[in-house]
Amino acid sequence: MDHKLTLLTTESRNDQTMHIDTADTSEILRIMNEEDQKVAIAVQKVLPDVEVAIKYSFESLKNGGRLIYIGAGTSGRLGVLDAVECPPTFSTAPDLVQGIMAGGEKAFVKAVEGAEDKEELGEQDLRAIELQSKDTVIGIAASGRTPYVIGALKYAKSIGAKAVALSCNENSPISMVADHSIEVVVGPEVLTGSTRLKAATAHKMVLNMISTTTMVHLGKAYENLMVDVHVSNFKLKERATNIIKKITNVSYEKAKETLELANNEVKTAIVMLMVETDYEKATNLLKQANGYVRTAIELSK
């Protein structure tokens, strides 16, 4: 193993788990649960840094740019997971939030050896999606030293895109090449170096915050309800109907009927009911309000 790698917090041995191989199941579970509780505290410490990343993301999406996650292995998979949930949850275009991982889509289910070891491959993958200066790129690497991510962030910054580094080690190499860094130091893993554990949990929490907060700021929520959910199956139609019902206090049948009249657009259905208007007028109000339901309702007054 690279000597420098052994010095990383994510590669250090955990004093609390030295005898895990002789522990029974209940003891292993207790240990893991106690270690996991440290993750939320570590994330809490970097909330100001997460806020900066959200500012970049919001500005990009508001101005026609994209949010791009890029990483290798577990880090790359986490970016893909967050990205693919945005279209059904927030009705975003598939390319608005993207997850890219070293080795391509096939690497999601089977590791591609050596895919993360070359900086030029990170740049190459961003060139392939025609990265623009108005985009935000979040490079994810638990170790903070993955060449693929370093190359991607260097390229993003070189063309004027916002480059954010997300790692679990202080003063990491990816932080050095980014516009801003989020370093969530969760401490040594239960199994030494297995960053699919606490490090991955921390990164999933941070990515949840980035995408969710950005979408809330873009008007994808009303109160705490997903008013831009994409109605693509029975479950989501039921959810959409109940969201409309909760906000407007109409019957289930009326909410469902209005949703269908609104071409399954939840926001439009809400405005139609709250303003007592038709589809065309509700659509125009939302357009004037840049998609914000509260503003559309206020405009009608």
N, C-alpha and C positions, 0 to 999 in steps of 0.2 A: 504493500500500500504506500502511496505517496506520503512522505513524512509530513508535508504541510497539511494533508487531509486529516491526519491523526490529531492535529492540533485544534481542529474545528469543534465547537460545542456539540454540533450534531453527530460527531464521531466519537465523543468522549464516553467513557463508561459510567453508568449510573450506579452510585453507591447503594441505592435502595433496592437494586434488583440483582445484585451479585449472586444470589443463591436461588434465582428464579427456577433453575433447572431441577431443584429438589423440592420446590413448593407444590402443595396440592392445588387443585382447581380453584377453590374458594380464595386461597391466599393470592394466587396469580391475578384473579379478578379484582381483589381489593387493591393490590399494587397498581394495576393498570388504571383503575378508577381514580385513585389518588393522583397519579401522574397526569391523567387527563384533566383533572380539575385545575392544574397549573396553566393549562393552555389559555383558558378565557382570561386569566389574569395577565398573561403575557400579551395577549391581543389588546387588552385594555390600555396597556402602557404605550401602544403605538397608534392609538386612535387619531391623534393629530396628523400623523403621517398618512393614515388611510384617508383622512379628510382631504388632503392635498391631491391624492390620486383620484378621488371622486370629483374634485373640481376640474381636473384635466379631462376626465371621462365625460362629464356633463357638457363642458364646453365643446368637446369634439362632436358629440352626438347632436347637440343643439345646432351646430354649424355645418352639418352635412358630413361629418367625419365618422369614423368607426372606432370601436373599442376592440383591441386585439390582444388576446392572451397567447403567450408563447412559452413553451417549456419542453422538458424531456422527461420521460418516465412518468412517475406518479404526478409530478408537478404539471406536466403537459396534459395528463388526463383530467386533472382537476380543472384546468382552464377550459378544456372541451366540455366537461360536464356543466360548468356554469353557463357557457355560451349557448349550448343547445337547448337550455331551458328557457332562454329569453323569448324566442318566438311564440311558444304556447302560453307562457305566463303573461307576456306583455305585448303580444301581437307585433313584435318587431320583425323587420325583414331579416331573412336568414344570414345575410352578410353584414348586418349592422354590428353584431357582437360575434366575434369569431375566436375559436380556439385552434391553435396550431401546435402540433407536437413533432419533435424530432423523429424522423422515420416515416412520417405521413400517417394516414388513417389506419393502416394496417398495424402500426405500432401501438394502437390503443388496446388491442387484445393480445398482442404478442410482441415482446421486446425486439427491437431491431438493433443488433450489436453495433456499437461504434457511431451510431447516428448523432449522438450528443457531443462528440469529441472534436468537431471542427467548427470554428467560428463562421467560416464562409457559408455553411449550410443554413445557419440562422438568417443571415442576410439574404441568401438565395430564396428561402421560403417567404420572406417578407416582400421581396421583389416580385415573386410569383402572384401575390394578391394585389400588386400595384399599390403598395403603401404610399400614402400621401401625407403631406405636412400637417393636415388638419386631423389626422388620426392620433389615437393614444395607444401606445404599446405597453403592456405589462409583462415583463419577463419574470418567470417564476422558476426558482431553483432553491431547494432547501439548503444545499451546501453554499449557494451563492457564488459558485465558481465554475459552473457548467459552460464550456466554450460556446456551445450552440446558442445559449441565451446571451452570452457576452457579445457575440457577433450580431445577434438580432438587435440588441439595444444600441450598440454602436451605430449600426446602419440607421435605425429609427431616429436617433439624435442627429445624425449627419444630414438628414433631409428635412429636419425641422419638426418632425413628429414628437410628441411628448413621450419620453421614455421613463418608465417606472420599474424599479427593481424590487421584487418581493422574495425575501430569503429568510433563513432562520439563524444566521450568524452575523455578528457585528463586524462592521468594516469589510464587508464581503466584496470581492472583485466586481460583481455585477452592480453593486451600489456605486462603485467608482466611475462607471461609464454611463450612468443614468442621470436624468434631470432630477429625480427624486427617488428615495429608497424607503422601503418598509422592511425593517429587520425585526421579526418576531422571534425573540430568543426564548424558546420553550425548554431549554436544557437538554441533557442527555436522554436518549430514548430508552424505553424499557428493554429493548433488544438493541444492543449497540449498533448505531448506524442505520437502523431500520426507519428511515424518515417517512415511510408510509403511515407511521403512527402519529406521534404528537405534532411533528412538523406539518404533515399533511392535513391534520385536523385544524391547525392554526391557519393554514393557507385557505382551506375551504371556508372558514369563518370570515376571513378577510375578503375573499372573492364574493361571498354572499353579500357582504356590506357594500362593496363597490357597485355591483350590478343593481341590487335592490334600491339603494339610496339614489343612484343615478336615475333609475326609472321612476322613482317617486317624484324626483325633481322635474322630470319630463312630463308629469301629469298622468302617469300610469296607475295612480291610485286615487281613490276618493275615500276619505277617512282611512280605515285600514283594509279596504276592500280592493281586489284586483279588477278594476273597471275596464281594463284593456285586454282581458283574457281572450285568447283566440278560441272560438267555439268550433272545435274540429271533431268532437265525438260526443257521445251521449253524456258521459260524466261531466265534461266541460260545459255542455249546454245546461245541465242541471245546476252546476255551480253558478253559471252566468244568470240563470233565471232567479236563483235565490239571492244573488247579489243585488239585482234590480229590485226584488221584493223588499229586501232589508232597507235599501236607501229610500225608496219611494212610498213604502207602506201600502202598496196595492196587493191584491190577491195573487196567489201563485199563477192562476190562470191568466190574469191580466198581464203579469210580468212576462210570461212565456209568449203570449200573443204579441206583445209589443216588441219583444226581442226578435221575433220572426218578421214583423213589419219593418224592423230596423236592419234587416239583412244580417242578423246575428251580431250586430255591433253593440256591445254593452253600453258604451258611453252614449251613443246616439239614443238608445232606448231610454236611458235614464233622463236625458234632457227632454225627450218627447213627453215623458210622463210628468216631470217636474215643472215644465213650462206649459204643458198642455198644448203641444203643437205637433205638426206632422214631421215626417222623415226629412224632407228637403230643408225645412226651416231649422230643424235641430242640427242637421249637418252643417248648415251655414253658420250657426251660432258657434259650433265647435271649431270651425275653421277660423272664425274671427278671434276665438279664444286660444288659438294655437294648441287645441286639444285638451285644455284644462276644463274639466266638468264644472267646477265651482265658478270659474270665470264665465263660462257659457251661460250658466243660470243667472248670474248677476247681470250679464249683458241684456238678457231678455226683459229685465225690469227697467 
